[in-house]
């Protein structure tokens, strides 16, 4: 499964999201705002398979984090979490891989995360150059 960075300024919401994802087989790290998340990404750039970020947080919001992640040489899907339904369209326009409204439905969360993780894994497999010598070792 995936290693997921959960970025949420409300500790109880962050805790619940992490528990749901861990129960589904994923591992999680937590950040309380976009700046903390950005620091974690820079120190471990290839560690995360997905970022779940609240849209509105102090210090750095989820949209600014999304913009900065999109500029990096590594690719990490970002899902925006918001209490405001109208921000879901903004998330898609800015390049988010998905958006969920709060309160978050557990099944929708796990289904979206699994879909994105599996799609990302398939894209990585397809981008690998074919090894023309692989048949010789069968």
N, C-alpha and C positions, 0 to 999 in steps of 0.2 A: 504494500500500500504506500501511501505518500507521506512525506514530512511536510506539514502544513504550518504556516505562520498565521496566527490569529491576532488581528490588530483591533482592539476594542478598548475604549476608555472606561467602560463600566465593568469593574472586576467580576461581578456576579454573572453578567452576560457572557463575558470572555470565558469564565470557568465552565459554564453550561455548554457553550459551543465546543470547547475542547473535550469535554466528557463525551458528548454525542459523537464527535469524530473519532475519539479513541475507542469507544465502544464499537465503532464500525471498522476498526482495524488500523487506523491511521495514527501517526505520531504527531504531536503538536508542540509548538513553542508559542509563547505569548508575548505581546508587546502592548503597552498602554496607550501609545500614540504613534503617529507616522514617523516622527524623528527616531524613536526607539526602534521601530521596525526597519527603518533605513540603515541604522547602525548595524543591526543584526544581519541584514542582507549584504552589506559591504564586508563584514567579517566572515561570512559564510555564503558567498554568492551562489554556489551550486547546490546548496543544502536543501533548499525548499522547492517542492513540486507545485505549490499553490499558496497564494496569499488570500486570506479572507479579511477584508478591512471595512470597518465602520466608515460611513461617509463623513459624519460630522464628529470631530474630536478637537481638543485643544492642541496647541503647538503646531501640528500638521494634520490636515484632514485627509481622508481617504482618497479624494480626487487628486490632490497634490502628490500623494504617495504613488498613485497610479501613473500620473504623468512622468514622475521620476523613474519608476520601474520600467516603463516603456522605452526609455532612453538608454537603458543598460545594454551591454553586449550579450548578457545572458537573458534567456526568455523564461518568465515565470507568469503563469496565468493569474489574474487578479479578479476576485469577486467582491463587489461592493455590497455592503449590508446597510440598509437604511430604513428609518421609520417613515420616510416620506416617499410614497409611491411615485410621485413625479420625478424623483431623482434617478429612478431606474433607467429611464430613457437617456438621461444625461450620462449615465455610466456606460451605456452601450455606445453612445456617440464618441465618448472619449477613449474607447478601446478596451473597456473591461470585458472579461470573458463571460461575465454573468452578473446578475444582481438579484438580491433577495430582500423582501421587505420584512420588517420586524412587526410583530413577534414572528420569529423564524419557525417555520414548520420543520420538524426534525427530519421527516422523510424527504422533503424537498431538498434540504441541505445535503443530506447524505447522497441522494441521487445525483444532484448537480456536481458535487465534489467527485464522486466516482466517475461520472461521465467525463469531466474535464481531465482527471488524472489518466484515465484509460485513453482518451483522445490524444493527450500529450505524449504518452508512452508510444502509441501507434505512430505518431508523426516522427518521433525520434528514430524508431525502428526503420521507417521508410526512408529517412534521410541518410542512413548509414550506407556507405558504398558497398556494393556487392563484392564479396571475396571470391575471385575466380578460382582460387586454389582450394576452397573449402571442400569440394567434392573429393579431392585427393586424400583427405584424412578420414573418410567414412569407412 
